[in-house]
Each structure stands twice: as structure tokens, then as C-alpha cells.
Amino acid sequence: MSAKLSIEEIARAAHEINRAYCEALGDRSQLQWEEAPEWQKKSAIAGVEFHLDNPAAGPSASHDSWVRMKVADGWKFGPVKDVEKKEHPCCVEYHELPQEQKAKDYIFRAVVHALS
């Protein structure tokens, strides 16, 4: 029987899978976990904690939680992701997201549940 993964290990796996998915879409802005800024790691860890605390929560609830966290940290909608301006194109209601962005919430949730 294998040892249970820590929250950070699950967050790292979810981050790397998200990074690979983004690269498949042509978005090369995501850094590897080791190089990712601390705020991005904290965001992934918070996402894992959200799903562990709310196992029945679906992808839209995951996105809503992410947006609340971003807004609380000063982020807002912007047409492109801009870390300096704290703008992100996904700072919108879940139903407004393009399908390929909604998929990231499904993937993240699936990774957390598969590894926890």
C-alpha cells in the first residue's frame, strides 16, 4: 500500500497537469512547480484544500472559489493574464468561460480526487 500524498504533492501534480494542458492550448506562460511564484503555488494548494473540504463540489464551485481568492488578493478581469496589473481573463463567472478554460476546472478536480 502506498503512502498518502500530502496536499502540496497533490497541488504540485495538479499544477503540472494544468501546465501541460495549457501548453497543449499554446499557453506557455505556466512555469514548472519548482520555478512557479509562491502566489501560484498557494493558489494550487488552496484549490486542493477546497476540494478536500468539499468533495461534492463541482468544477463551477472550484472556479468560483478561485475567483473569490483572486479578487480578495486584488486581481480583476483583464483581456490577458498580467501578473503586474493583477489581471486575468478567467476572472469571470463560470458560465462566461470558454470551454477549454472550463476544462481546467474539471481536470484540477479530477486530479485532486484521484490522488487523495
C-alpha positions as CSV (number, residue, x, y, z in Angstrom):
1,M,0.0,0.0,0.0
2,S,1.4,3.4,-1.0
3,A,1.8,6.3,1.4
4,K,-0.9,9.1,1.2
5,L,0.2,12.1,-0.7
6,S,0.5,15.5,1.0
7,I,-1.6,18.4,0.0
8,E,1.4,20.1,-1.5
9,E,2.2,16.9,-3.5
10,I,-1.3,16.8,-4.9
11,A,-1.1,20.6,-5.7
12,R,2.2,20.0,-7.5
13,A,0.7,17.2,-9.6
14,A,-2.4,19.3,-10.4
15,H,-0.3,22.3,-11.3
16,E,2.0,20.2,-13.6
17,I,-1.0,18.6,-15.3
18,N,-2.6,22.1,-15.7
19,R,0.7,23.4,-17.1
20,A,0.8,20.6,-19.7
21,Y,-2.8,21.2,-20.7
22,C,-2.1,25.0,-21.1
23,E,0.9,24.2,-23.2
24,A,-1.3,21.9,-25.4
25,L,-3.5,25.0,-25.9
26,G,-0.5,27.1,-26.9
27,D,-0.2,28.9,-23.5
28,R,3.4,28.6,-22.4
29,S,3.1,31.1,-19.5
30,Q,2.9,28.5,-16.8
31,L,6.3,27.7,-15.1
32,Q,7.2,24.3,-13.7
33,W,6.3,23.9,-10.0
34,E,9.9,24.5,-8.8
35,E,10.0,27.8,-10.7
36,A,6.5,28.9,-10.1
37,P,6.0,32.0,-7.9
38,E,4.8,31.5,-4.4
39,W,1.4,33.0,-5.0
40,Q,0.7,30.4,-7.8
41,K,1.7,27.6,-5.5
42,K,-0.5,28.9,-2.8
43,S,-3.4,29.1,-5.3
44,A,-2.9,25.4,-6.3
45,I,-2.7,24.4,-2.6
46,A,-5.9,26.3,-1.8
47,G,-7.6,24.6,-4.7
48,V,-6.6,21.2,-3.4
49,E,-7.8,22.2,0.1
50,F,-11.1,23.4,-1.3
51,H,-11.8,20.0,-3.0
52,L,-10.7,18.0,0.0
53,D,-13.0,20.1,2.3
54,N,-15.8,20.0,-0.3
55,P,-15.6,16.6,-2.1
56,A,-19.0,17.0,-3.8
57,A,-18.2,20.4,-5.2
58,G,-18.1,20.5,-9.0
59,P,-15.9,22.4,-11.4
60,S,-18.0,25.6,-11.3
61,A,-17.7,25.7,-7.5
62,S,-13.9,25.2,-7.9
63,H,-13.8,28.2,-10.3
64,D,-16.0,30.3,-8.0
65,S,-13.6,29.6,-5.1
66,W,-10.6,30.5,-7.3
67,V,-12.2,33.8,-8.4
68,R,-13.1,34.8,-4.8
69,M,-9.5,34.1,-3.8
70,K,-8.1,36.1,-6.7
71,V,-10.4,39.1,-6.1
72,A,-9.6,39.1,-2.4
73,D,-5.9,39.3,-3.5
74,G,-6.6,42.3,-5.7
75,W,-7.0,40.6,-9.1
76,K,-9.6,41.6,-11.6
77,F,-10.7,40.8,-15.1
78,G,-8.3,41.7,-17.9
79,P,-8.1,40.5,-21.5
80,V,-4.8,38.8,-20.9
81,K,-3.1,37.5,-17.8
82,D,-0.9,40.2,-16.4
83,V,0.7,39.5,-13.1
84,E,1.9,43.0,-12.5
85,K,-1.5,44.5,-13.1
86,K,-3.2,41.5,-11.4
87,E,-5.5,41.0,-14.4
88,H,-6.7,37.6,-15.6
89,P,-9.1,36.7,-18.4
90,C,-10.7,33.9,-16.3
91,C,-11.9,36.4,-13.5
92,V,-15.4,36.0,-14.8
93,E,-18.5,33.9,-13.9
94,Y,-18.0,30.2,-14.7
95,H,-20.7,30.3,-17.5
96,E,-18.7,33.0,-19.3
97,L,-15.6,30.9,-19.6
98,P,-14.6,29.3,-22.9
99,Q,-15.0,25.6,-22.9
100,E,-11.2,25.0,-22.9
101,Q,-10.9,27.1,-19.7
102,K,-13.8,25.2,-18.1
103,A,-11.9,22.0,-18.8
104,K,-9.1,23.1,-16.5
105,D,-11.6,23.1,-13.5
106,Y,-12.7,19.6,-14.5
107,I,-9.1,18.4,-14.8
108,F,-8.0,20.0,-11.5
109,R,-10.9,18.4,-9.6
110,A,-10.2,15.0,-11.1
111,V,-6.6,15.1,-10.2
112,V,-7.3,16.0,-6.6
113,H,-9.9,13.3,-6.2
114,A,-7.7,10.7,-8.0
115,L,-4.7,11.4,-5.7
116,S,-6.4,12.0,-2.4
